Amino acid sequence: MTERLIGDRYQLASILGQGGMGQVWTAYDRRLDRRVAVKLLRPDKVAGPGTVAEELRRRFVRECRVTAQVDHPGLVTVHDAGSDGDELFLVMGYVEGSDLADHLADHVATHGPYPWQWAVAVVAQLCSVLSAVHAVPIVHRDLKPRNVMVRPDGTVLVLDLGVASVMDTDTTRLTSTGTPIGSPAYMAPEQAMSGAVGPYTDLYALGVLLYELLSGNVPFAGSTALGVLHRHLYEAPVPVRPQRPEVPQELEALLMRLLAKDPQDRPSSAQEVYEALAPLLPARDGRGPVRPLDPTRPFVRPQAPWPDRAAVIPPRPTTPPTSTPTGTPVPPTSAPTPTRNPAPVPVPQKPDIPGAVDQARTLLDQGRLTQAVDILGGILPAAAAEHGEHSPVVRSLRKQYAATLMDDGQYRRALPELRRLAEEFPAGDPQSLRFRYDAAQCLEQLGEPAAALAEYRSLLPYFENRYANPDQALPLEIRRRIAHLLLSLGDRPAAHDTLARLLFDAERLHGPTHPFPSEIRRTLQWLSQVR
């Protein structure tokens, strides 16, 4: 136990892990007398006004907010978040068990290859987590055995949505060293090429993880990160059944679909993967021994106590029921409800629309986006009934509501509001175009690259018209988004051509040393290395 206190509450004990973004510690919560895990962003990564430091700080804050939005037992619980001096911290539940990488290595060393039933059980549970995560929408971006814990009851828990954050196009960009975010051994081709990512990106990583569980090795290895990424892009994985004929054919077929180079050839969702795995899951008969840290346990013995816990934790004492003289238990009775005069029906009060708007603005100033969303969404029907659906008041409210939904990462709810706003104005009107641009961003965040690409392409001629749009930087940003979407759809020649022409125009507008053309130059260099 150290003497260091974070947030005047969490006393750091020992380091659990360390990575590019910072450190994870075990800590003691003095207020609630419990053990927790504390993630710290390294001071040298956030110090100073540099672009990289600011990006890491922004990603960390988004991690805290977005991770807390997802309610699923397969995700680590977020307890607290904040800053302590120059450091940012995230407090999570402490997880007992073993990470999947160590669990696999120990099993191979003591028992041989991982049973295929265990692999199915692990991946089925991960599908449940990914379904909840993708619905937000979030893309994990770094799913791998080190980010999965196997708990004593056999359930698995997904860790570290820090690299994942939200489906934000900013985080699909290259790092300052020209390396894509994520782990090369588990990286999908579109992520390796710095294209737009989506749920299909996590499904590829899930396939790599399943391949490793079945074979003991990742499908593509190499001495350098560039070599590994090149194999992801151009080599087909070696089937696992020649080495392990007991693996069902349907499981290997699903594995090959998950590892498809083209995202459109992969399963459409984590739900589809789960449905394909369901017939292969063990039956719920409860027969036979279940070893500690057995991932099939949740399916064989659902809701069973954890191994060795029943002998350690005594049952909670209960109050004996009241008995009659003959010894027959009787349920407790409640006092009879007295007869009362019916209460008068309250007269509904007129909603205070200006007051609700002021309250929402105050919450927005405080960064309490979720509460502001609830207030704005709740007052919209009343405002429409009082002022009319197409009134300036309702339009202004809807605009603020849609913008807040986007800031809160609720792209699925923001999309219909933006489309409705765009229809309020004539085609080609600057306000309509801006709402359509925001709607295209929502489509991109929701993992619909083809629809987003079509919308950006239809908008680009309007935004390139300098008379209609004086902002010369916005068309360049749209072209950058088009290039990343082309990469995610596997059209690398078109993406390279788009970026090459974009670099010329970006240097002419911003100058060669500006971050925007510098980023494009790094992407082009990266593409030339892996072509």
C-alpha positions as CSV (number, residue, x, y, z in Angstrom):
1,M,0.0,0.0,0.0
2,T,1.4,3.4,-1.0
3,E,0.7,6.7,0.7
4,R,-0.6,8.3,-2.5
5,L,-4.2,9.4,-2.4
6,I,-6.2,10.0,-5.6
7,G,-9.2,12.4,-5.5
8,D,-8.9,12.6,-1.7
9,R,-10.5,9.1,-1.6
10,Y,-8.6,6.3,-3.4
11,Q,-5.4,5.1,-1.8
12,L,-3.1,3.4,-4.4
13,A,-1.8,-0.1,-3.5
14,S,0.0,-1.8,-6.4
15,I,0.3,-1.7,-10.1
16,L,-1.9,-4.1,-12.1
17,G,-0.8,-3.1,-15.6
18,Q,0.9,-0.4,-17.6
19,G,0.4,0.6,-21.3
20,G,0.6,3.4,-23.7
21,M,-2.1,5.4,-22.1
22,G,-1.1,5.1,-18.5
23,Q,-1.2,2.8,-15.5
24,V,-3.9,0.7,-13.8
25,W,-3.6,0.3,-10.0
26,T,-5.4,-1.6,-7.3
27,A,-6.6,0.9,-4.7
28,Y,-8.6,1.2,-1.5
29,D,-11.7,3.3,-1.5
30,R,-11.6,4.9,1.9
31,R,-15.2,6.2,1.8
32,L,-16.9,2.9,1.0
33,D,-14.3,0.5,2.4
34,R,-13.8,-1.5,-0.8
35,R,-11.1,-2.5,-3.2
36,V,-11.2,-0.8,-6.6
37,A,-9.1,-0.4,-9.8
38,V,-7.9,3.0,-10.7
39,K,-6.7,4.0,-14.2
40,L,-4.3,6.9,-14.4
41,L,-3.4,8.8,-17.5
42,R,0.3,9.4,-17.4
43,P,1.4,13.0,-16.6
44,D,4.0,13.1,-19.4
45,K,1.2,12.1,-21.9
46,V,-1.2,15.0,-20.9
47,A,1.3,17.7,-20.0
48,G,1.6,20.6,-22.4
49,P,-0.7,22.0,-25.1
50,G,0.5,19.6,-27.9
51,T,-2.0,18.0,-30.2
52,V,-1.2,14.5,-29.0
53,A,-1.6,15.4,-25.3
54,E,-4.9,17.1,-26.0
55,E,-6.1,14.1,-28.0
56,L,-5.3,11.7,-25.2
57,R,-7.0,13.9,-22.7
58,R,-10.1,14.2,-24.8
59,R,-10.2,10.4,-25.4
60,F,-9.8,9.7,-21.7
61,V,-12.7,12.0,-20.8
62,R,-14.8,10.4,-23.5
63,E,-13.9,6.9,-22.2
64,C,-15.2,7.8,-18.7
65,R,-18.5,9.2,-20.0
66,V,-19.3,6.6,-22.7
67,T,-18.2,3.6,-20.7
68,A,-20.7,4.7,-18.0
69,Q,-23.5,4.7,-20.5
70,V,-23.3,0.9,-21.2
71,D,-25.2,-1.3,-18.7
72,H,-24.1,-4.9,-19.1
73,P,-22.8,-7.5,-16.6
74,G,-20.0,-8.3,-19.1
75,L,-18.4,-4.9,-18.8
76,V,-16.4,-3.5,-15.9
77,T,-18.4,-1.1,-13.7
78,V,-17.4,2.5,-13.7
79,H,-17.5,4.0,-10.2
80,D,-16.0,7.4,-10.5
81,A,-13.9,9.7,-12.7
82,G,-12.1,13.0,-12.4
83,S,-8.8,14.8,-12.2
84,D,-6.1,14.9,-9.6
85,G,-3.6,17.7,-10.3
86,D,-2.3,17.1,-13.8
87,E,-3.6,13.5,-13.9
88,L,-6.9,12.1,-15.0
89,F,-8.3,9.1,-13.3
90,L,-11.0,6.5,-13.8
91,V,-12.2,4.3,-11.0
92,M,-13.6,0.9,-11.9
93,G,-14.7,-2.2,-10.1
94,Y,-11.9,-4.6,-9.1
95,V,-12.2,-7.9,-10.9
96,E,-11.2,-11.2,-9.5
97,G,-10.0,-13.9,-11.9
98,S,-7.4,-14.2,-14.7
99,D,-7.1,-12.4,-18.0
100,L,-7.9,-14.6,-20.9
101,A,-4.3,-14.5,-22.3
102,D,-2.9,-16.0,-19.0
103,H,-5.9,-18.3,-18.7
104,L,-5.2,-19.7,-22.2
105,A,-1.4,-20.0,-21.6
106,D,-1.9,-21.8,-18.2
107,H,-4.4,-24.2,-19.8
108,V,-2.2,-25.1,-22.7
109,A,0.7,-25.7,-20.3
110,T,-1.2,-27.9,-17.9
111,H,-4.1,-29.5,-20.0
112,G,-3.2,-29.0,-23.6
113,P,-5.3,-27.1,-26.2
114,Y,-8.3,-25.1,-25.2
115,P,-11.5,-27.2,-25.5
116,W,-13.5,-25.9,-28.4
117,Q,-16.6,-25.8,-26.1
118,W,-14.7,-23.3,-23.9
119,A,-13.9,-21.2,-26.9
120,V,-17.5,-21.2,-28.0
121,A,-18.6,-20.2,-24.4
122,V,-16.1,-17.3,-24.3
123,V,-17.0,-15.9,-27.7
124,A,-20.7,-16.3,-27.0
125,Q,-20.4,-14.2,-23.9
126,L,-18.3,-11.6,-25.8
127,C,-21.0,-11.4,-28.4
128,S,-23.5,-10.5,-25.7
129,V,-21.2,-7.7,-24.5
130,L,-20.5,-6.4,-28.1
131,S,-24.2,-6.3,-28.9
132,A,-24.7,-3.9,-25.9
133,V,-21.6,-1.9,-26.8
134,H,-22.4,-1.5,-30.5
135,A,-26.0,-0.4,-29.7
136,V,-24.7,2.8,-28.0
137,P,-22.8,2.9,-30.5
138,I,-19.3,2.2,-29.4
139,V,-16.6,0.3,-31.2
140,H,-14.0,-1.3,-28.9
141,R,-11.2,-1.1,-31.4
142,D,-8.8,-3.2,-29.2
143,L,-10.5,-6.5,-28.4
144,K,-7.9,-9.1,-27.4
145,P,-7.3,-11.7,-24.7
146,R,-5.5,-9.2,-22.5
147,N,-8.6,-7.1,-22.4
148,V,-10.9,-10.0,-21.3
149,M,-11.1,-11.3,-17.8
150,V,-12.4,-14.8,-16.8
151,R,-14.0,-14.6,-13.4
152,P,-14.2,-17.4,-10.9
153,D,-17.9,-18.1,-11.8
154,G,-16.8,-18.6,-15.5
155,T,-18.3,-15.3,-16.8
156,V,-16.0,-13.1,-18.9
157,L,-15.7,-9.4,-18.5
158,V,-14.5,-6.9,-21.2
159,L,-12.0,-4.3,-20.1
160,D,-10.5,-1.1,-21.5
161,L,-12.9,0.9,-23.6
162,G,-10.2,3.6,-23.6
163,V,-8.9,2.9,-27.1
164,A,-12.5,2.1,-28.1
165,S,-14.1,5.3,-26.8
166,V,-17.0,6.3,-29.1
167,M,-17.3,5.6,-32.9
168,D,-15.6,8.9,-33.4
169,T,-13.8,9.6,-36.6
170,D,-11.1,11.5,-34.8
171,T,-9.9,8.3,-33.2
172,T,-9.6,6.4,-36.4
173,R,-6.7,8.6,-37.4
174,L,-3.1,7.6,-37.1
175,T,-1.0,8.4,-34.0
176,S,1.9,10.8,-34.2
177,T,4.2,7.9,-35.0
178,G,2.1,6.9,-38.0
179,T,0.7,3.8,-36.3
180,P,-3.0,3.0,-36.3
181,I,-4.6,2.8,-32.9
182,G,-5.0,-0.8,-31.6
183,S,-3.0,-4.1,-31.4
184,P,-1.6,-5.3,-34.8
185,A,-2.2,-9.0,-34.1
186,Y,-6.0,-8.4,-33.7
187,M,-6.5,-5.5,-36.2
188,A,-9.0,-5.6,-39.0
189,P,-7.8,-4.7,-42.5
190,E,-9.9,-1.5,-42.6
191,Q,-8.5,-0.5,-39.2
192,A,-4.9,-1.2,-40.4
193,M,-5.5,1.0,-43.4
194,S,-6.8,3.8,-41.2
195,G,-10.3,3.6,-42.7
196,A,-13.6,4.2,-40.9
197,V,-14.3,1.5,-38.3
198,G,-17.6,0.0,-37.2
199,P,-19.0,-3.0,-35.4
200,Y,-17.6,-5.1,-38.2
201,T,-14.1,-4.1,-37.0
202,D,-14.7,-5.7,-33.6
203,L,-16.2,-8.8,-35.2
204,Y,-12.9,-9.3,-37.0
205,A,-11.0,-9.0,-33.8
206,L,-13.4,-11.5,-32.3
207,G,-12.5,-13.9,-35.0
208,V,-8.8,-13.5,-34.3
209,L,-9.5,-14.2,-30.6
210,L,-11.6,-17.3,-31.5
211,Y,-8.8,-18.5,-33.8
212,E,-6.2,-18.1,-31.0
213,L,-8.4,-20.0,-28.5
214,L,-8.8,-22.9,-30.9
215,S,-5.3,-23.1,-32.3
216,G,-3.2,-21.6,-29.5
217,N,-1.8,-18.9,-31.9
218,V,-3.0,-15.8,-33.7
219,P,-3.7,-16.3,-37.4
220,F,-1.1,-13.7,-38.5
221,A,2.2,-13.2,-36.7
222,G,5.4,-11.5,-37.6
223,S,8.6,-9.8,-36.4
224,T,7.3,-6.3,-37.1
225,A,3.9,-4.5,-36.8
226,L,4.0,-3.6,-40.4
227,G,4.6,-7.2,-41.4
228,V,1.7,-8.4,-39.3
229,L,-0.6,-5.8,-40.8
230,H,0.5,-6.7,-44.3
231,R,-0.6,-10.3,-43.6
232,H,-3.9,-9.2,-42.3
233,L,-4.5,-7.4,-45.6
234,Y,-3.3,-9.9,-48.1
235,E,-3.1,-13.5,-46.6
236,A,-5.8,-16.0,-45.9
237,P,-5.9,-17.6,-42.5
238,V,-4.9,-21.3,-42.3
239,P,-7.9,-23.5,-41.3
240,V,-7.8,-25.0,-37.8
241,R,-9.6,-28.3,-38.5
242,P,-6.5,-30.0,-40.1
243,Q,-4.8,-29.7,-36.7
244,R,-7.9,-30.1,-34.6
245,P,-10.5,-32.3,-36.4
246,E,-12.8,-32.3,-33.4
247,V,-13.6,-28.7,-34.0
248,P,-17.1,-28.6,-35.7
249,Q,-17.2,-27.7,-39.3
250,E,-19.9,-25.0,-38.7
251,L,-17.6,-23.4,-36.1
252,E,-14.7,-23.2,-38.5
253,A,-17.0,-21.8,-41.2
254,L,-18.1,-19.1,-38.8
255,L,-14.5,-18.4,-37.9
256,M,-13.6,-17.9,-41.6
257,R,-16.5,-15.5,-42.0
258,L,-15.4,-13.4,-39.1
259,L,-11.9,-13.2,-40.6
260,A,-13.1,-12.0,-44.0
261,K,-11.0,-9.2,-45.4
262,D,-14.1,-7.3,-46.7
263,P,-16.3,-6.1,-43.8
264,Q,-19.4,-6.8,-45.9
265,D,-18.5,-10.5,-46.0
266,R,-18.5,-10.8,-42.2
267,P,-21.6,-11.5,-40.1
268,S,-23.9,-8.5,-39.9
269,S,-23.8,-8.2,-36.1
270,A,-22.7,-9.7,-32.9
271,Q,-26.2,-11.0,-32.5
272,E,-25.9,-13.0,-35.7
273,V,-22.6,-14.5,-34.4
274,Y,-24.3,-15.5,-31.1
275,E,-27.2,-17.2,-32.9
276,A,-24.7,-19.2,-34.9
277,L,-22.9,-20.2,-31.7
278,A,-26.0,-21.1,-29.7
279,P,-26.4,-24.6,-31.1
280,L,-22.8,-25.4,-30.1
281,L,-23.1,-24.2,-26.5
282,P,-23.1,-26.9,-23.8
283,A,-26.5,-28.2,-22.5
284,R,-27.8,-26.9,-19.2
285,D,-27.8,-30.3,-17.5
286,G,-25.3,-29.5,-14.7
287,R,-23.7,-32.9,-15.0
288,G,-20.0,-33.5,-14.5
289,P,-17.4,-31.5,-12.7
290,V,-16.9,-27.9,-13.5
291,R,-13.4,-26.6,-12.8
292,P,-12.7,-23.2,-11.5
293,L,-12.5,-20.5,-14.2
294,D,-14.5,-22.6,-16.6
295,P,-16.1,-20.3,-19.1
296,T,-18.8,-22.9,-19.9
297,R,-20.1,-22.7,-16.3
298,P,-22.7,-19.9,-17.0
299,F,-24.3,-22.2,-19.6
300,V,-24.0,-25.5,-17.8
301,R,-24.9,-24.2,-14.3
302,P,-26.5,-20.8,-14.6
303,Q,-26.7,-18.8,-11.4
304,A,-24.6,-21.4,-9.6
305,P,-22.5,-20.2,-6.7
306,W,-18.8,-19.4,-7.5
307,P,-16.3,-22.3,-6.9
308,D,-15.4,-22.6,-3.2
309,R,-17.6,-19.7,-2.3
310,A,-20.4,-21.7,-0.6
311,A,-18.0,-22.9,2.1
312,V,-16.6,-19.5,2.7
313,I,-19.6,-17.3,2.7
314,P,-22.3,-18.5,5.1
315,P,-26.0,-18.2,4.1
316,R,-27.6,-15.0,5.3
317,P,-29.8,-15.6,8.4
318,T,-33.5,-15.2,7.8
319,T,-36.3,-14.4,10.2
320,P,-38.5,-17.5,10.8
321,P,-42.1,-17.1,9.5
322,T,-45.0,-16.6,11.9
323,S,-46.7,-20.0,12.8
324,T,-50.2,-20.9,13.9
325,P,-50.7,-23.1,17.0
326,T,-50.7,-26.2,14.7
327,G,-47.3,-25.2,13.4
328,T,-48.4,-24.2,9.9
329,P,-46.5,-21.1,8.6
330,V,-48.8,-18.2,7.7
331,P,-47.8,-15.1,5.7
332,P,-47.7,-11.8,7.5
333,T,-50.9,-9.9,7.1
334,S,-51.2,-6.2,6.4
335,A,-53.5,-3.8,8.1
336,P,-56.8,-3.1,6.3
337,T,-56.9,-0.1,4.1
338,P,-59.3,2.5,5.6
339,T,-62.1,3.8,3.3
340,R,-61.4,7.3,2.2
341,N,-63.1,9.9,0.1
342,P,-61.7,10.0,-3.4
343,A,-59.0,12.6,-3.9
344,P,-59.8,15.4,-6.3
345,V,-58.3,15.0,-9.7
346,P,-55.4,17.5,-10.1
347,V,-55.6,20.0,-12.9
348,P,-52.6,19.6,-15.2
349,Q,-50.3,22.6,-15.1
350,K,-49.1,24.3,-18.2
351,P,-45.4,23.2,-18.9
352,D,-42.8,25.9,-18.3
353,I,-41.0,25.7,-21.6
354,P,-38.6,28.7,-21.1
355,G,-37.8,27.4,-17.6
356,A,-37.0,23.9,-19.0
357,V,-34.8,25.5,-21.7
358,D,-32.9,27.5,-19.1
359,Q,-32.4,24.5,-16.9
360,A,-31.1,22.5,-19.9
361,R,-28.6,25.2,-20.7
362,T,-27.4,25.3,-17.1
363,L,-26.9,21.5,-17.2
364,L,-25.0,21.8,-20.5
365,D,-22.7,24.4,-19.0
366,Q,-22.0,22.0,-16.2
367,G,-21.3,19.1,-18.7
368,R,-24.3,17.1,-17.6
369,L,-25.4,16.1,-21.1
370,T,-27.6,13.1,-20.3
371,Q,-29.8,15.2,-18.0
372,A,-30.1,18.0,-20.5
373,V,-31.1,15.4,-23.2
374,D,-33.9,14.2,-21.0
375,I,-35.2,17.7,-20.3
376,L,-35.1,18.8,-24.0
377,G,-36.6,15.6,-25.2
378,G,-39.4,15.8,-22.6
379,I,-40.3,19.4,-23.4
380,L,-40.5,19.0,-27.2
381,P,-44.0,17.5,-27.4
382,A,-45.4,20.2,-25.2
383,A,-43.7,22.9,-27.2
384,A,-45.0,21.4,-30.5
385,A,-48.6,21.3,-29.0
386,E,-48.4,24.9,-27.9
387,H,-46.5,26.6,-30.8
388,G,-46.9,24.2,-33.7
389,E,-44.6,21.5,-35.1
390,H,-43.0,23.8,-37.6
391,S,-42.7,26.9,-35.4
392,P,-39.3,28.6,-34.8
393,V,-39.5,27.7,-31.1
394,V,-39.8,24.0,-31.8
395,R,-37.2,24.2,-34.5
396,S,-34.7,25.8,-32.2
397,L,-35.5,23.3,-29.4
398,R,-35.1,20.4,-31.9
399,K,-31.8,21.8,-33.1
400,Q,-30.5,22.0,-29.5
401,Y,-31.8,18.5,-28.8
402,A,-30.1,17.0,-31.8
403,A,-26.8,18.7,-31.0
404,T,-26.9,17.5,-27.4
405,L,-27.7,14.0,-28.5
406,M,-24.7,14.0,-30.7
407,D,-22.5,15.4,-28.0
408,D,-23.7,12.7,-25.7
409,G,-22.9,10.0,-28.2
410,Q,-26.6,9.1,-28.8
411,Y,-26.3,9.0,-32.6
412,R,-29.2,6.6,-33.2
413,R,-31.6,9.1,-31.5
414,A,-30.0,12.2,-33.1
415,L,-30.3,10.9,-36.7
416,P,-34.2,11.2,-37.2
417,E,-34.1,14.6,-35.5
418,L,-31.5,15.9,-37.9
419,R,-33.3,14.5,-40.9
420,R,-36.5,16.2,-39.7
421,L,-34.7,19.5,-39.3
422,A,-33.1,19.1,-42.8
423,E,-36.6,18.8,-44.3
424,E,-37.7,22.1,-42.7
425,F,-35.6,24.0,-45.3
426,P,-35.5,23.9,-49.1
427,A,-32.9,21.6,-50.8
428,G,-29.6,23.4,-51.0
429,D,-30.3,25.8,-48.2
430,P,-27.2,26.2,-46.0
431,Q,-29.0,25.1,-42.8
432,S,-30.5,22.0,-44.5
433,L,-27.0,21.1,-45.8
434,R,-25.5,21.5,-42.3
435,F,-28.2,19.2,-40.8
436,R,-27.6,16.6,-43.6
437,Y,-23.8,16.8,-42.8
438,D,-24.5,16.0,-39.2
439,A,-26.8,13.2,-40.2
440,A,-24.0,11.8,-42.4
441,Q,-21.7,11.9,-39.3
442,C,-24.4,9.9,-37.4
443,L,-24.5,7.3,-40.2
444,E,-20.7,7.0,-40.0
445,Q,-20.8,6.6,-36.2
446,L,-23.5,4.0,-36.5
447,G,-21.4,1.8,-38.6
448,E,-23.2,2.4,-41.9
449,P,-20.2,3.3,-44.2
450,A,-22.0,2.9,-47.5
451,A,-24.9,5.2,-46.5
452,A,-22.5,7.7,-45.0
453,L,-20.4,7.7,-48.1
454,A,-23.4,8.3,-50.4
455,E,-24.6,11.2,-48.2
456,Y,-21.1,12.9,-48.1
457,R,-20.8,12.5,-51.9
458,S,-24.2,14.1,-52.5
459,L,-23.3,17.0,-50.1
460,L,-19.8,17.7,-51.4
461,P,-20.8,19.7,-54.6
462,Y,-22.9,22.1,-52.4
463,F,-20.1,22.7,-49.9
464,E,-17.5,23.2,-52.7
465,N,-19.6,26.1,-54.0
466,R,-17.9,29.1,-52.4
467,Y,-20.9,31.3,-52.8
468,A,-23.1,28.9,-50.9
469,N,-20.4,27.9,-48.4
470,P,-17.7,30.4,-47.4
471,D,-16.0,27.8,-45.1
472,Q,-13.3,26.5,-47.3
473,A,-12.1,24.0,-44.7
474,L,-15.3,22.0,-44.5
475,P,-15.2,20.6,-48.1
476,L,-11.7,19.3,-47.3
477,E,-12.9,17.6,-44.1
478,I,-15.8,16.0,-46.1
479,R,-13.2,14.7,-48.7
480,R,-11.1,13.3,-45.8
481,R,-14.2,11.4,-44.4
482,I,-14.9,10.1,-47.9
483,A,-11.4,8.7,-48.2
484,H,-11.6,7.0,-44.8
485,L,-15.0,5.5,-45.7
486,L,-13.6,4.2,-49.0
487,L,-10.8,2.5,-47.1
488,S,-13.3,0.9,-44.7
489,L,-15.2,-0.4,-47.8
490,G,-12.0,-1.9,-49.3
491,D,-11.6,0.5,-52.2
492,R,-8.0,1.4,-51.6
493,P,-7.1,2.8,-55.1
494,A,-10.0,5.3,-54.9
495,A,-9.1,6.2,-51.3
496,H,-5.4,6.8,-52.3
497,D,-6.5,9.0,-55.2
498,T,-8.9,11.0,-53.0
499,L,-6.2,11.6,-50.4
500,A,-3.5,12.5,-52.9
501,R,-5.7,15.2,-54.5
502,L,-6.8,16.3,-51.0
503,L,-3.2,16.8,-49.9
504,F,-2.6,19.2,-52.7
505,D,-5.6,21.3,-51.8
506,A,-5.0,21.1,-48.1
507,E,-1.4,22.3,-48.4
508,R,-2.6,25.2,-50.6
509,L,-5.2,26.2,-48.0
510,H,-3.4,25.5,-44.7
511,G,0.3,25.4,-45.6
512,P,2.4,22.2,-45.6
513,T,3.1,22.3,-41.8
514,H,-0.5,22.4,-40.7
515,P,-1.8,19.3,-38.8
516,F,-4.4,18.6,-41.4
517,P,-2.1,18.1,-44.4
518,S,0.5,16.5,-42.1
519,E,-2.1,13.8,-41.1
520,I,-3.0,13.2,-44.8
521,R,0.6,12.8,-45.7
522,R,1.1,10.2,-42.9
523,T,-1.9,8.3,-44.1
524,L,-0.6,8.3,-47.7
525,Q,2.8,7.1,-46.5
526,W,1.2,4.4,-44.5
527,L,-0.9,3.3,-47.5
528,S,2.3,3.1,-49.7
529,Q,4.0,0.9,-47.1
530,V,1.2,-1.7,-47.0
531,R,0.2,-1.7,-50.7
